[in-house]
Amino acid sequence: MDRNFENAKEILNNMKERYSCRAFSDEKIPEDVLKEIIGVGLRAASGGDLQPYSIIVVKGEENKKLLCEASGNQKFIQDADVNLVFLMDWHKYDVYTKQKNAPFVAYKTFFHFLIAMQDIMCAAQSIETAAFLSGIGSCYVGSIIGESSLVKEKLNLPDKTYPVLILSLGYPKNTPPAKINKLSYDAMVFDENYRDFTDEDIFKAYENKYNGRTTNLPQKEPYKSESLKTFKNALLTSYTDDEVEKILEKAIEDGFINETQRRFGLHYSAHKLQEISKEVYSDIESMGIFPNDI
Ligand SMILES: Cc1cc2nc3c(=O)[nH]c(=O)nc-3n(C[C@H](O)[C@H](O)[C@H](O)COP(=O)(O)O)c2cc1C
């Protein structure tokens, strides 16, 4: 097929408008449109051209509910017309390599674990883009990781597969939200080698992105004490007791924390993530994938 570059600028401008959509209308995505956008993903680049993944297309209410529950009850998953579950999939090669008398350890090397993740993101992002350009909204859901046991039976997942990511798809219910700030081009892209970034440059780059955003601490008990406890335990992973006390005192005095404190202290709280990471690792192993069995 001849390629046509005349509309390139228009398409690129369109792509820059992408956003995560978390509110979907009831309109169904026609089957041919869905197949078309997934097909774009299947043409994505692949490390060693192994394509070590599979995609489960989930439309049924029961399975959507299951995915929602396995992903921290994020309601938009249930409201989405379709959820694509991206599986790391070494099962198919496990079978095929034996059929072809080929050696096979990819499911237990960190190298191929990362390659498979890279592959999945290439395919998923092509699908996200294709969906967006077709007027379909989408949102990734990463919080399925660590929860394979909840979906293994219902989705009939064989050993050596692992659900890495969901992409929820549907027609947007609302007009696009205001554009969120991204880190600037200069803060992200360096010529030839890592930029001579001063601490001040880094500070400015993130301040521009977060734009002074703060989050109020809850005023009512027990929420206030619970938040402060979580925040404190998170801080203790990175600061001395004295430093933690000072940071906490300031937060209590202000009645709010800054956006970075929220992200690493409450949302992805540092101490909990250390624990969760251990669970995620054993969850992956429970599916017969051993990311570092050397
Ligand atoms: C790997 C990955 C996992 C994500 N997981 C979630 C999720 O579980 N829930 C959610 O609401 N958004 C999730 N997102 C979407 C991000 O929150 C979103 O991309 C980010 O806030 C930037 O907003 P934008 O996509 O509108 O630019 C995820 C995005 C990525 C790339």
The ligand as an SDF file (V2000), in Angstrom:
LIG
                    3D

 31 33  0  0  0  0  0  0  0  0999 V2000
    1.9110    1.6510   32.9030 C   0  0  0  0  0  0  0  0  0  0  0  0
    0.7550    2.5570   33.2600 C   0  0  0  0  0  0  0  0  0  0  0  0
   -0.1310    2.1900   34.2510 C   0  0  0  0  0  0  0  0  0  0  0  0
   -1.2210    3.0110   34.5670 C   0  0  0  0  0  0  0  0  0  0  0  0
   -2.1270    2.5860   35.5000 N   0  0  0  0  0  0  0  0  0  0  0  0
   -3.2010    3.3570   35.7740 C   0  0  0  0  0  0  0  0  0  0  0  0
   -4.1890    2.9110   36.6920 C   0  0  0  0  0  0  0  0  0  0  0  0
   -4.0960    1.8190   37.2710 O   0  0  0  0  0  0  0  0  0  0  0  0
   -5.2710    3.7080   36.8960 N   0  0  0  0  0  0  0  0  0  0  0  0
   -5.4180    4.9120   36.2640 C   0  0  0  0  0  0  0  0  0  0  0  0
   -6.4320    5.5810   36.4930 O   0  0  0  0  0  0  0  0  0  0  0  0
   -4.5030    5.3640   35.3880 N   0  0  0  0  0  0  0  0  0  0  0  0
   -3.4030    4.6140   35.1250 C   0  0  0  0  0  0  0  0  0  0  0  0
   -2.4840    5.0400   34.2010 N   0  0  0  0  0  0  0  0  0  0  0  0
   -2.6860    6.3260   33.5060 C   0  0  0  0  0  0  0  0  0  0  0  0
   -1.8400    7.4290   34.1430 C   0  0  0  0  0  0  0  0  0  0  0  0
   -2.3660    7.7690   35.3920 O   0  0  0  0  0  0  0  0  0  0  0  0
   -1.8170    8.6230   33.1960 C   0  0  0  0  0  0  0  0  0  0  0  0
   -1.2050    8.2460   31.9880 O   0  0  0  0  0  0  0  0  0  0  0  0
   -1.0640    9.7970   33.8000 C   0  0  0  0  0  0  0  0  0  0  0  0
   -1.7470   10.3110   34.9090 O   0  0  0  0  0  0  0  0  0  0  0  0
   -0.8700   10.9030   32.7870 C   0  0  0  0  0  0  0  0  0  0  0  0
   -2.1150   11.3500   32.2940 O   0  0  0  0  0  0  0  0  0  0  0  0
   -2.4460   11.3020   30.7330 P   0  0  0  0  0  0  0  0  0  0  0  0
   -2.3790    9.8730   30.2830 O   0  0  0  0  0  0  0  0  0  0  0  0
   -3.8280   11.8640   30.6160 O   0  0  0  0  0  0  0  0  0  0  0  0
   -1.4160   12.1220   30.0270 O   0  0  0  0  0  0  0  0  0  0  0  0
   -1.3890    4.2480   33.8810 C   0  0  0  0  0  0  0  0  0  0  0  0
   -0.4860    4.6210   32.8800 C   0  0  0  0  0  0  0  0  0  0  0  0
    0.5590    3.7750   32.5630 C   0  0  0  0  0  0  0  0  0  0  0  0
    1.5010    4.1890   31.4550 C   0  0  0  0  0  0  0  0  0  0  0  0
  1  2  1  0
  2  3  1  0
  2 30  2  0
  3  4  2  0
  4  5  1  0
  4 28  1  0
  5  6  2  0
  6  7  1  0
  6 13  1  0
  7  8  2  0
  7  9  1  0
  9 10  1  0
 10 11  2  0
 10 12  1  0
 12 13  2  0
 13 14  1  0
 14 15  1  0
 14 28  1  0
 15 16  1  0
 16 17  1  0
 16 18  1  0
 18 19  1  0
 18 20  1  0
 20 21  1  0
 20 22  1  0
 22 23  1  0
 23 24  1  0
 24 25  2  0
 24 26  1  0
 24 27  1  0
 28 29  2  0
 29 30  1  0
 30 31  1  0
M  END
$$$$
